[in-house]
Each structure stands twice: as C-alpha cells, then as structure tokens.
Amino acid sequence: MTSAAPILQLTGIGKQFPGVTALDDVDLRVLPGEVHALMGENGAGKSTLIKVLTGVHPADSGTILLDGREVSFASPLEAQNAGISTVYQEVNLCPNLSVAENILLGREPRRFGRIQWKPMRRRAAERLAALDLDLDVTAPLSQYSLAIQQMVAIARALEVQARVLVLDEPTSSLDTGEVEQLFKVMRNLKDQGVAILFVSHFLDQVYEIADRMTILRNGRREGDYPTGELGQVELIAKMIGRDLAELERLEERPPARTTGTLLQADQLGRTGGIEPFSLTIREGEVVGLAGLLGSGRTEVARLLFGADHATGGSVTIDGTPVSLRTPQIAMTHKIAFCPEDRKADGLIPDLTVRENVVLALQARRGWTRPLPREQQAQLVDRYIKALKISPADPEQLVRNLSGGNQQKVLLARWLILEPRLLILDEPTRGIDVGAKAEIQRLVAELSDGGMAVLFISAELEEVLRLSHKVGVLRDRKLIAELPNDDTLTTEVLMQTIASGGRS
Amino acid sequence: MNRRLLWPAVVLALLLLLNLFFTPGFLSIEVKDGHFYGSLIDILRFGAPLVLVSLGMTLVIATGGIDLSVGSVVAISGALACLAISQGTGVLAAVALAVAVALVLGAFNGFLVAVIGIQPIVATLILMVAGRGLAQLITDGQIITVTDAGFKVIGGGYLFMLPFGILLALVVLAATVFLTRRLALGLLIESVGGNAEASRLAGLRSRGILITVYAFAALCAGIAGVMVASNVSSADGNNAGLWIELDAILAVVIGGTLLTGGRFSLGGTVLGALVIQTLTTTIYSIGVPPETTLLFKALVVAAVCLLQSAAFRARAFPRRERPVTQPVQDTTEVAR
C-alpha cells in the first residue's frame, strides 16, 4: 500500500439525532484509487456517515477534507459538484426514460434551450464505453437488468468527474454474475484513480474487492484495516462487539421439554430470497437464527409465516402437509410473526394500543363479529400489566410509544392468539436494555410453557442465551444447524459464519 | 368536543351567522301545513344526498382510496328507478332495483381496486366516464319524468313533520356508525388505510374489506340518486349528481379525514357536507353575482382547509408560551 495523501479525510465527525448519538468522533480516510469498505451492522452509523459526507445531513462536529481542502456540503448537489457522487441501494433513476436521458438528466447538452439529442446520445455512449458497457442508449432503462441499471447509475455518477464514488449496498439485489460485472467496472474505475467507498453486507464480496475497510459499531469507529490483515472472524467480532455485559444474565436454561415435532420444513426456498433449507421446530423449543444482515434470516421467517410465497419445498405441521400461502393460513395453524421492521410491517402507528393489540384477533373473527369492548379492555389490560407496557393507557396512540413498548404491543397482539409457534425477527433491536431483558425473559417463559419460538437476532450472545438450537445463515443459505450445548460459543458461531460452513 | 370537529363546526357557525346578517329570520323554524319549515330545514333537505354520498366516500378515503364514480352512480340509479316506474313497476321494486344495481357497480369498483390492483383514482374514473353514458342509455338521452306520488315522497315528502330525505340520511348515518363503530369494520378500514402491509401481516383480508367499502360507497350514491330523482320527479342522465363526487371529497376533507387514509370521522364528514350545502345556500341568499359563485365557494373552501391545518394555524396565530421541548445537552454545546 502506498502512503499517498488521502483524497478524502473525515476527522472527528459527530452527529446527534433527538435521543440518539448516531456518530461519535468518527474518522475515515480514503486513498485515491482504492476500494474502501465501510463495515458495520445495522444502526452502526454507516448510512449516517454517508449522509453527512454527501451533504444530506450537516455534521454536528468534525471536519471533512477533500483533496486536502476543508469542505462542507449543504446538499447532495454541492457534494456532487465537488466530485463526490453517490449511488444508492435502490436505483433512483427513472425507469421509463431512456438510458441516455438517465445518464445526462439535468445536464443535457442544449442549444437555445432545446435538447440536442445526438450529442446527448454520443456522450452517454462514451460514458458507458468507459465502463466497458455497450448498451442501446435510446432504449428505456427498464429494459435492462438491475445490474445494468446499477451501472447506468454509476455512469451517471461519473458524468460529473467524480473523484470519490460512494456505493451504498449496490449488490444487495444482484445475482453472482451481475456482481462480477459490477466488480469489473469497479476495478476499471480504481485503475483510473477513482476512490470508491463501498458498503456491503456480503463478506465474500468485501474480501474480494476491497483494499481496506473501516469498521463502525454503535456510531463509533472500531478501526481501519487492510483487508488482507483482518480475518473474517475478527471482522465479525469487531462488527458485533460484546457490549452486552450490562444485560442481566438469565438463569441457566433448562433443557427444552420438547414433546414432539411441531413444524418441519423440507427444502423450503424462494428464488432470489433464500436457498432451499430444511428445519425442524419442536414444541417448547427456541430455535435461534444467527447470521449477518442480509444472510436470509428474515426470508426464513417470512416463508414460515406465509408472508412470501415459497417457490419450492414443503412444510408439515404435526406431520400433516400444509401450504403456508398467506398469513391467514399460517394463523390458522397458530403461527405468529413479529416482523423486523416494527413500524413498516408490524404496527399501525395511528391506531391506539388497544386497537393494535386486538387487530389480529379481530381480523381472524372478521368484521361482522366484533370483540366486545369489555373483553377488549380485559385482554389489553392483562397484557399491559404482564408485559409492563408504559404508559399503561390502552387509548394511547402507538406512534407515541418508545421502541421497546411498541415491540411489546406487537407481542401482545400475537400472544392473545395463543400461538404454538412464535416467530420473532429482531425483537430487541433498537430498544433499551431494560425492555430487552424483559423480552428475553418472556421468550424463556413462553418456551417453558410449551410454545415454540423462532428467535432471530444479530446479537449472537442473545441467540445463544435463549436458544436450544441455532441455525446459522450466510449469503441466503442455511449453512449449519448446531445444538446449543456447552461447547457452543459466540466464537464457534462466528467461526461458522466466517467459514461458510465449509470447515 | 372532539378537537377534529372543532374547525368545521366553527366554519359552519360562521356561515350561519353570515346568513343571519343578510337574512333576518334565517335561523327561525316554523310549522306550516303540519311540518317544519325554514332555511335550516332546507339546507338539511337539499344537503341530504351530499351527506349520503360523503358517508360512503369517507370509508373509501379511509382505506387510502378515492371514488370518482359516485356522481355517475347517482345518475344511473335515478335513471333506473324512473325508467322502471315509467314502465309500471312498483315504487319499492323500482327503488330496490336501482339500489341493487348501484351495489353491483360498487363491487365492480372494489374488484378493480382490490383484485386487479388498479389505482383507485383510475379504477373509479372508468365508471365515472362510462357511468354517465350508461345513465344516458337508460334514459335514451331524454329526461324521464314520473308522476308517481309514492316515489315523490322519498325526496320531497314528509314523515314525523320532517322531510323524508333528512330522515333517510339519518338512517344511513346510523347504519354507517353501527357498521363501523359497533361492528369492527371501522377498525379494519382504519388499519388497512393506516398501514396496508402491516394489516396483511396481521391477517386482515384487505381485498374483502376494500370490495365492501367501494360497494358501500356506491350503495350510498344509489340511495342519493333515487332521492335526487324523486325530488325533481325526473331522471336526467346528464346532470343528476354532476360533480357531487368532488363536493363529497371536499366534505370528507373538511371533516378532518386525511386523503392518505387511516383515521376517519363520520361526524366530521356530516359537518363538512353541511358546510358545503350551507355555503351553496349562502351564495344565493346573500346575492353573490352568479358569475362569481364558483370563485366565492373556492375561497371559502380554501380558508376552511387552511384552518384545518395545524401547521398553518401555528404560523397564522403564533402562541407566545411555546414550551421549550428539549433541554440543551452538554454534547451539543461542545460541538463547534
């Protein structure tokens, strides 16, 4: 590695949002002509850092040096004009416009106010040729695959003589071949001296393309390392961290009093979502799913709840084949699901605690058989007490509750249906330590009472503490299923994730 | 009083006061020929079809949708009822036919939105345009006049000293309140409108709910259509219910239900419909020149909508004692 002067240097960046410190004294150095990976779990501050860098949010503190000069951008446009271009995860181009229009949108060559189509097409083709792409620039963008669209977005970003290109999870919706094509383009750019800041959740990809990486955790910088000098296990350890000591320990888990097989998935899978997997869940058993973000944890949960359609495989419940096509069908088999994104997929923020809690039960009864008000009040009161929901006001709007209490409302909605299998996708993410411990204790109690729980969490300690058995996922594949005996530790789990189950 | 109902109520009161200023005795109600009589009764009577259509519209808007076809349904149902009566069908059978056809048309709208997945504004635009033509086909391009005394009662008759139309609107209002607030339809509608994906994952059958809601909106429009036709003893495929969908949408918005869906307020909608009807009456009674009536109406509606906006009120009438929400933290003082 040459010790060239960094093209981009961020020093002591801090950013507060109401109630949270998103970034705390973060440094980042990117050298010209390198691919620099920005690593961290969800909520680590990657997106915030990129937004501060590209002028979406102002920084509360710290300095940004671009090519040695201090800069501060009031808008993404200013950042772009200074040479920092960003391509976001979702391609934000106009699918119904042509490739050429997309590349030069807002910068069309004009004469007397009228667009000159010929030079425009020529320039667009030149841009694409620089990326080794040969497309029909007059065709609408929507004709091309996501990978090509992604590259058109890059071509658009480079149209402004970018010196730093920020790629925010560009590969999350691409298949292997498309990723290769993108990497070819990235190497090409690298050779031209463009610095690339690359965000991805796929470890293999990072190790393939990145020269160095900066790791963020909980808004702080863990350090930066040349890719070759940091093993995958150490990387995962640094990303996930071990700051859970403040959580009270649960008592020693008794072995699951498993009585029988509840649910058995056989080669269940969904093209583009999760590779076919087989999984057995027994009554009273907590099955943990471990894996990094994007490894397919959520996809497993959604297939078992009927939120997505499986494209292959089969499921049996109590030995009887079932087809979990819709959430309603899953609910008749007493399966419940608390989704990862509480606000988008779980709660109705404008309705009250009471309404949110009785929603699933009411949906099952249909609108012609209303749940009597006294019964609603009783149920909601019982769960407000049992789960310590605060404020203890059934008529409070859910949007006014804290994250932990919102999670409890969602739990209450499903618990009143007395499910046999409770699927919890990241139930403790983004909530405070106290609520976290309560939810963990609740999971233990429910499984002692005979309920099966599928517990998904990015925090390996939590998964280990609660689960009787841990399924390990990586790159949309269930790669291992490990019994949680004394030999299973977070190190073993990280080792398994890192090795891809090959060892 | 519910805060959401406050502003439409204030506007309604102001409009009534304005009328009182121009027309002394505007608020008085007397008994003539054994029934109540007065400007207020007139507003209620002429406003009844709008109230009906607006009730249905409220539920559609609460799901995050919109129904542009209600005006055409008004015309179709009126035309069908008059055609049937003119051909010798009994009044009850004719009305039942008209309302049943309206229900089917509404279910068709719901099918387009919920099953085919067409955006509500486009899906209902189909029937808005086609429905007018259908109404003219039914009336054969003519105005069908009927002279059945029984039919006349629906829009022009009296019961318990009150115009029959007002009572009919009250019955539909009561039925709507019952369906949505006593039964659980309201909760499920607000849930689908508030967050469709979360509702699906909570096991709601949103298709069924959407079809029900669009069918209900058309049912209300069908009843309104019979009422309008009865009131003028004729069916006019061209003009019956013309632009009533826009007045209904306005009534819903003035009533405080958001076009984005979610929470809805039936009381607010009734107030909103009465505001619009009172406004129409006011325009005539205070002698606004005919060529500026639409402009006048638009100005008042704009004012009401601005008053409804909390952001606007905060700017227009700033309160002095705004509490400081967040104590300044040490970290922010260090910054820069």
Interface residues (C-beta under 8 A of the other chain):
Chain A: G14 Q16 P18 T21 D60 S61 F305 A307 P327 Q328 M331 F337 P339 A344 D345 G346 L347 I348 P349 D350 L351 E355 V358 L359 A360 Q362 A363 R364 R365 G366 W367 T368 R369 P370 L371 R413
Chain B: R182 L183 A184 L185 L187 L188 E190 S191 G194 N195 E197 A198 S199 R200 L201 A202 G203 L204 R205 I209 T212 G262 R263 Q326 Q329 T331 T332 V334 A335 R336
